[in-house]
């Protein structure tokens, strides 16, 4: 039996163009678990100054079947559209006391 794990699929859409002081369209990410039932907490990495991310839901309960979550990016006056191409969308879970992580990037 494979060890519990999960992977994050390619974001849809895989790239974003934004203007300052706005919210992006929702970006959907698929979670594919392997022998995993538990909670995955999403986060973002490599966010430029002035950009934040909001998740729906903020934690994802998986029961062994694929599921999806959405992330929306908010850009304030410090952000520019060209700054949104190296952001990572991350997922983290703890399985039997061990951290399990997966990441996918916007292009």
N, C-alpha and C positions, 0 to 999 in steps of 0.2 A: 504494500500500500504506500503510495507516495506521501511524503511529508506534507502537512497542511501549508498552503501558500495561496497567493493570488497574483493576478497580473492586471494591469490597466491597459485598456485598448486605446487606439489612436483617438484623440479628441475630435469631436465633430461640432463645428468646423475646426480644422487643424491650424488655422491662422486667423488673426484678428487685425482689423484696422479700427482705431478709435480716434475720437477727437477729445480734447481736454474737457474736463467737467462733465463727464458722461458715464454711462454704464454700457458694457458690451452686451451683445446678444448672448443668450445662454449657450454655454459650451457643454456638450454631453460627453461623459466618459463611461465606458462599460467596464465593469469589474467582472473578471472571470476567476472564481475561486476553484481551488483543487483541494478536496477533503477539508474544507474550512467552513465552520459555522462560528460566527462571532461578530465583533464590531470592528469596522475599519474607519479610521479617522482621516479625512482628507486635509491637505494643506497645499500651499503654493511655495515655490522656491524661485530664486533669482528675480524677485519682483523689483522693478525699478522704483526709485523714489517717487512717491505720489500715486502709486497703483496698489490697490488692495483687491483681495478676492473674497467672495461670499459663496458659500456652498449650500445646496439644497438636496438632501438633508445635510445637517452639519456632522452627523455620524451615520454610517451605513451599516445596517444589520444584514449579514449574509447568512444564508442557510444551506450553502452548497450549490445554489443555482446562480447563474449570471444575473446581474442587476446593473442599474445605471444610476448616476448622480449627475447633477448639473453644477456648474460654477459660472458666476458672473463676475467680471472684472470692473472695478470702478477706477476711473482716472481723474485726478484732480488737476489743478492748473500747472503742476510741476511735471506732468507726464506728456509725452508726445507719442503719436502712433508708431513711429519707428522703434520705440523701446519695448514693444510687446512680443518680440520674436524669440526670446530665450527663456521664457517662463516655463517652469516645470510644475506639473500637477502631481502631487504625491499622495500615497496612501500608506497608512501605518496600522499594524495590528500587533497584539501580543498573543502568542500561541504557546501554551505550556510554559509561560514565563520567558519566552524568547521573542525578541522583536522580529517582525517580518515586514518588509517594505517593498514598495513598487513605485516607479515613477514613469511619467511620460511627458514629453515636451511639446510646446507649441512651436510651429515653424514660421 
